[in-house]
Amino acid sequence: MERVRRVIGRNIKVGHGGTLDSSASGLLVLLIGGATRLSGLIMDMPKVYRAVIRLGAETSTCDFTGDQTSVSEWRGLNGSDVDGALTAFMGWRMQVPPKVSAVHVGGRRAHEILRGGGDPDIKPRPVFIESISRTTDISEEGDFELLVRCGKGTYIRALARDIGRALGCGAHIASLIRESVGPFSLSRAFNPGPDISPERSAVTGSVLPLEEIAKFLPSYSVTREDASRLARGQNIRFSYATRRTLGDHPPAHKVLLLSQELFSVARLDNLDGGMQVAPDINIPL
């Protein structure tokens, strides 16, 4: 993110739609200019991860960077055993995040408490896993790959830990790649490279229009008059909007309203006996 700031100019806002673990790689959604207002919306979008799970040991970080905290034999397991265990992790479930994480405990980050010599008391919280599938056989080293589509707040490191416990042998993340966030995919992402700062034109040329959000949220066109009302924070009648797209996996009661002058993320309300739309985020175009 800092490299992008240096390239496009310090006077332009740059934000993100959810960071990655330091040991992970893959897609990082950057938001530029007025789009930084969409950070919370992007973070709420479903994510897809490709993870390599290593059987036989738990670690202090739940991934390959930590110290081993337990070691168990795994060689009696096969792919069918793994597949059977995975079914229990589908849908809504309670998950305890790793102790080395950014979860707040008593006003402090869990990893700060741990590295200060404390033991963070992290409570379970609900997470949603839409799909989880094994995509490789178990290797001679005890590795296999998972493809996971999940909701906000899901720790794939904690998922690996819990799968290992379900199998009775322990497990941790050997590698982790985030492949997509909502409509944004790694296959379409701009890669600036590890060493050389990219040209400004290469960065700005890779910026996607705000309308990409329409692939996630249901989107509707509104008149100039209604756009003016929305810009002033006023509700409009939903029946006056014209549908453009349905969106994939939209959150409840959220729609995208578009005109030539305004990009507005809005919520549906039932007011005065009819459906109305109230603006949450307005970005002038």
ROVORO-719335 format. One record per residue (C-alpha): chain; residue number from 1; x negated, y, z negated. Coordinates in steps of 0.02 Angstrom, whole numbers, plus 50000, padded with zeros to 5 digits. Layout:
% ROVORO-719335
["A", NUM, [X, Y, Z]];
...
END
This chain:
% ROVORO-719335
["A", 1, [50000, 50000, 50000]];
["A", 2, [49857, 50118, 49959]];
["A", 3, [49777, 50085, 50128]];
["A", 4, [49939, 50134, 50215]];
["A", 5, [49946, 50296, 50113]];
["A", 6, [49770, 50340, 50168]];
["A", 7, [49812, 50309, 50351]];
["A", 8, [49981, 50398, 50366]];
["A", 9, [49944, 50541, 50246]];
["A", 10, [49960, 50572, 50060]];
["A", 11, [50105, 50691, 50087]];
["A", 12, [50218, 50547, 50146]];
["A", 13, [50298, 50436, 50015]];
["A", 14, [50257, 50250, 50020]];
["A", 15, [50344, 50120, 49911]];
["A", 16, [50372, 49934, 49911]];
["A", 17, [50514, 49809, 49904]];
["A", 18, [50437, 49691, 49775]];
["A", 19, [50256, 49647, 49740]];
["A", 20, [50171, 49479, 49757]];
["A", 21, [50073, 49380, 49626]];
["A", 22, [49887, 49415, 49644]];
["A", 23, [49860, 49231, 49691]];
["A", 24, [49997, 49234, 49825]];
["A", 25, [49995, 49297, 50004]];
["A", 26, [50122, 49336, 50137]];
["A", 27, [50252, 49470, 50168]];
["A", 28, [50251, 49635, 50073]];
["A", 29, [50390, 49753, 50126]];
["A", 30, [50328, 49933, 50126]];
["A", 31, [50449, 50080, 50127]];
["A", 32, [50401, 50247, 50202]];
["A", 33, [50478, 50418, 50178]];
["A", 34, [50663, 50420, 50137]];
["A", 35, [50666, 50230, 50146]];
["A", 36, [50581, 50223, 49975]];
["A", 37, [50756, 50250, 49904]];
["A", 38, [50797, 50073, 49963]];
["A", 39, [50671, 49988, 49848]];
["A", 40, [50802, 49915, 49731]];
["A", 41, [50907, 49852, 49876]];
["A", 42, [50758, 49764, 49957]];
["A", 43, [50710, 49684, 49790]];
["A", 44, [50886, 49612, 49777]];
["A", 45, [50872, 49523, 49945]];
["A", 46, [50842, 49334, 49954]];
["A", 47, [50663, 49276, 49980]];
["A", 48, [50588, 49126, 50069]];
["A", 49, [50426, 49050, 50003]];
["A", 50, [50313, 48912, 50067]];
["A", 51, [50226, 48834, 49917]];
["A", 52, [50099, 48694, 49899]];
["A", 53, [50129, 48602, 49734]];
["A", 54, [49987, 48504, 49654]];
["A", 55, [50040, 48360, 49542]];
["A", 56, [49946, 48300, 49388]];
["A", 57, [49910, 48456, 49286]];
["A", 58, [49992, 48607, 49208]];
["A", 59, [49891, 48768, 49197]];
["A", 60, [49900, 48923, 49088]];
["A", 61, [49960, 49029, 49235]];
["A", 62, [50063, 48893, 49321]];
["A", 63, [49949, 48909, 49472]];
["A", 64, [49771, 48867, 49526]];
["A", 65, [49695, 49021, 49443]];
["A", 66, [49731, 48963, 49265]];
["A", 67, [49649, 48841, 49146]];
["A", 68, [49719, 48665, 49137]];
["A", 69, [49829, 48643, 48984]];
["A", 70, [49880, 48462, 49015]];
["A", 71, [49831, 48322, 49134]];
["A", 72, [49937, 48169, 49179]];
["A", 73, [49935, 48026, 49304]];
["A", 74, [50044, 48055, 49459]];
["A", 75, [49992, 47917, 49580]];
["A", 76, [50144, 47809, 49545]];
["A", 77, [50257, 47942, 49622]];
["A", 78, [50315, 47952, 49803]];
["A", 79, [50413, 48073, 49910]];
["A", 80, [50580, 47999, 49862]];
["A", 81, [50542, 48032, 49679]];
["A", 82, [50506, 48214, 49719]];
["A", 83, [50663, 48233, 49826]];
["A", 84, [50769, 48161, 49687]];
["A", 85, [50698, 48284, 49561]];
["A", 86, [50724, 48434, 49676]];
["A", 87, [50914, 48416, 49677]];
["A", 88, [50922, 48474, 49496]];
["A", 89, [50845, 48642, 49543]];
["A", 90, [50978, 48694, 49669]];
["A", 91, [51100, 48835, 49633]];
["A", 92, [51108, 48936, 49472]];
["A", 93, [50995, 48877, 49331]];
["A", 94, [50902, 48947, 49182]];
["A", 95, [50716, 48977, 49205]];
["A", 96, [50579, 49031, 49085]];
["A", 97, [50454, 49143, 49177]];
["A", 98, [50268, 49107, 49156]];
["A", 99, [50181, 49190, 49009]];
["A", 100, [50061, 49269, 49132]];
["A", 101, [50193, 49377, 49216]];
["A", 102, [50259, 49554, 49224]];
["A", 103, [50417, 49511, 49125]];
["A", 104, [50452, 49637, 48986]];
["A", 105, [50451, 49570, 48808]];
["A", 106, [50486, 49698, 48674]];
["A", 107, [50439, 49841, 48790]];
["A", 108, [50274, 49764, 48846]];
["A", 109, [50225, 49654, 48993]];
["A", 110, [50208, 49471, 48947]];
["A", 111, [50033, 49459, 49021]];
["A", 112, [49977, 49609, 48918]];
["A", 113, [50037, 49526, 48757]];
["A", 114, [49950, 49363, 48803]];
["A", 115, [49785, 49444, 48850]];
["A", 116, [49791, 49544, 48689]];
["A", 117, [49792, 49383, 48589]];
["A", 118, [49981, 49371, 48562]];
["A", 119, [50108, 49241, 48615]];
["A", 120, [50251, 49321, 48714]];
["A", 121, [50422, 49252, 48670]];
["A", 122, [50500, 49244, 48844]];
["A", 123, [50684, 49201, 48849]];
["A", 124, [50762, 49096, 48987]];
["A", 125, [50856, 49193, 49119]];
["A", 126, [50971, 49142, 49262]];
["A", 127, [50898, 49123, 49436]];
["A", 128, [50975, 49063, 49598]];
["A", 129, [50893, 48940, 49718]];
["A", 130, [50990, 48928, 49880]];
["A", 131, [50887, 48790, 49958]];
["A", 132, [50731, 48689, 49919]];
["A", 133, [50655, 48554, 50028]];
["A", 134, [50494, 48453, 50037]];
["A", 135, [50411, 48478, 50207]];
["A", 136, [50258, 48362, 50189]];
["A", 137, [50213, 48195, 50112]];
["A", 138, [50112, 48189, 49952]];
["A", 139, [49927, 48198, 49996]];
["A", 140, [49787, 48097, 49919]];
["A", 141, [49751, 48247, 49807]];
["A", 142, [49931, 48252, 49745]];
["A", 143, [49984, 48401, 49851]];
["A", 144, [50148, 48424, 49943]];
["A", 145, [50232, 48575, 50021]];
["A", 146, [50400, 48651, 49978]];
["A", 147, [50507, 48777, 50071]];
["A", 148, [50612, 48878, 49948]];
["A", 149, [50747, 49008, 49978]];
["A", 150, [50791, 49096, 49818]];
["A", 151, [50864, 49251, 49739]];
["A", 152, [50789, 49397, 49644]];
["A", 153, [50684, 49358, 49490]];
["A", 154, [50641, 49178, 49533]];
["A", 155, [50462, 49130, 49489]];
["A", 156, [50398, 48996, 49607]];
["A", 157, [50256, 48964, 49485]];
["A", 158, [50384, 48922, 49350]];
["A", 159, [50477, 48814, 49475]];
["A", 160, [50318, 48713, 49508]];
["A", 161, [50291, 48694, 49320]];
["A", 162, [50470, 48633, 49293]];
["A", 163, [50464, 48512, 49440]];
["A", 164, [50306, 48436, 49366]];
["A", 165, [50391, 48415, 49199]];
["A", 166, [50542, 48335, 49281]];
["A", 167, [50426, 48210, 49366]];
["A", 168, [50334, 48179, 49202]];
["A", 169, [50160, 48220, 49267]];
["A", 170, [50141, 48408, 49263]];
["A", 171, [50114, 48520, 49415]];
["A", 172, [50058, 48692, 49469]];
["A", 173, [50049, 48802, 49624]];
["A", 174, [49900, 48766, 49737]];
["A", 175, [49950, 48901, 49864]];
["A", 176, [50098, 49016, 49889]];
["A", 177, [50155, 49116, 50040]];
["A", 178, [50307, 49231, 50048]];
["A", 179, [50380, 49209, 50222]];
["A", 180, [50530, 49325, 50219]];
["A", 181, [50629, 49453, 50120]];
["A", 182, [50807, 49472, 50182]];
["A", 183, [50797, 49512, 50368]];
["A", 184, [50609, 49547, 50361]];
["A", 185, [50494, 49403, 50410]];
["A", 186, [50308, 49370, 50402]];
["A", 187, [50308, 49319, 50586]];
["A", 188, [50351, 49499, 50634]];
["A", 189, [50243, 49586, 50505]];
["A", 190, [50097, 49701, 50540]];
["A", 191, [49930, 49634, 50477]];
["A", 192, [49803, 49774, 50451]];
["A", 193, [49661, 49652, 50418]];
["A", 194, [49558, 49637, 50259]];
["A", 195, [49415, 49757, 50294]];
["A", 196, [49444, 49893, 50424]];
["A", 197, [49575, 50029, 50400]];
["A", 198, [49699, 50023, 50545]];
["A", 199, [49730, 50169, 50661]];
["A", 200, [49876, 50281, 50613]];
["A", 201, [49964, 50242, 50777]];
["A", 202, [49953, 50055, 50741]];
["A", 203, [50036, 50079, 50571]];
["A", 204, [50172, 50199, 50628]];
["A", 205, [50205, 50093, 50782]];
["A", 206, [50244, 49943, 50672]];
["A", 207, [50374, 50035, 50567]];
["A", 208, [50548, 49962, 50588]];
["A", 209, [50702, 50074, 50598]];
["A", 210, [50819, 50087, 50449]];
["A", 211, [50951, 49998, 50551]];
["A", 212, [50858, 49834, 50519]];
["A", 213, [50954, 49831, 50355]];
["A", 214, [51110, 49796, 50461]];
["A", 215, [51045, 49619, 50483]];
["A", 216, [51073, 49596, 50297]];
["A", 217, [51217, 49710, 50249]];
["A", 218, [51383, 49723, 50340]];
["A", 219, [51370, 49886, 50438]];
["A", 220, [51501, 50009, 50497]];
["A", 221, [51502, 50168, 50602]];
["A", 222, [51581, 50324, 50530]];
["A", 223, [51630, 50490, 50607]];
["A", 224, [51528, 50648, 50586]];
["A", 225, [51662, 50715, 50469]];
["A", 226, [51657, 50561, 50357]];
["A", 227, [51467, 50562, 50360]];
["A", 228, [51474, 50741, 50296]];
["A", 229, [51588, 50686, 50153]];
["A", 230, [51472, 50542, 50109]];
["A", 231, [51321, 50659, 50111]];
["A", 232, [51411, 50766, 49980]];
["A", 233, [51439, 50611, 49872]];
["A", 234, [51624, 50596, 49915]];
["A", 235, [51721, 50437, 49949]];
["A", 236, [51798, 50398, 50118]];
["A", 237, [51935, 50277, 50166]];
["A", 238, [51861, 50113, 50224]];
["A", 239, [51996, 50091, 50357]];
["A", 240, [51920, 50239, 50451]];
["A", 241, [51753, 50149, 50476]];
["A", 242, [51718, 50040, 50629]];
["A", 243, [51631, 49872, 50603]];
["A", 244, [51462, 49845, 50688]];
["A", 245, [51381, 49692, 50607]];
["A", 246, [51429, 49564, 50474]];
["A", 247, [51256, 49542, 50397]];
["A", 248, [51175, 49385, 50325]];
["A", 249, [51193, 49343, 50140]];
["A", 250, [51260, 49515, 50091]];
["A", 251, [51278, 49562, 49907]];
["A", 252, [51456, 49582, 49847]];
["A", 253, [51543, 49749, 49877]];
["A", 254, [51396, 49828, 49972]];
["A", 255, [51407, 49898, 50150]];
["A", 256, [51299, 50003, 50264]];
["A", 257, [51379, 50158, 50342]];
["A", 258, [51297, 50237, 50494]];
["A", 259, [51316, 50395, 50595]];
["A", 260, [51197, 50499, 50700]];
["A", 261, [51163, 50606, 50547]];
["A", 262, [51167, 50485, 50400]];
["A", 263, [51114, 50313, 50338]];
["A", 264, [51216, 50269, 50183]];
["A", 265, [51218, 50114, 50073]];
["A", 266, [51388, 50115, 49991]];
["A", 267, [51499, 50013, 49877]];
["A", 268, [51679, 49962, 49904]];
["A", 269, [51806, 50026, 49778]];
["A", 270, [51993, 49999, 49766]];
["A", 271, [52055, 50174, 49728]];
["A", 272, [52227, 50254, 49745]];
["A", 273, [52302, 50094, 49811]];
["A", 274, [52180, 50077, 49957]];
["A", 275, [52002, 50023, 49996]];
["A", 276, [51878, 50165, 49986]];
["A", 277, [51689, 50176, 50006]];
["A", 278, [51579, 50269, 49881]];
["A", 279, [51400, 50314, 49930]];
["A", 280, [51257, 50246, 49822]];
["A", 281, [51106, 50291, 49930]];
["A", 282, [51109, 50426, 50064]];
["A", 283, [50963, 50451, 50185]];
["A", 284, [50979, 50593, 50313]];
["A", 285, [50927, 50545, 50489]];
END
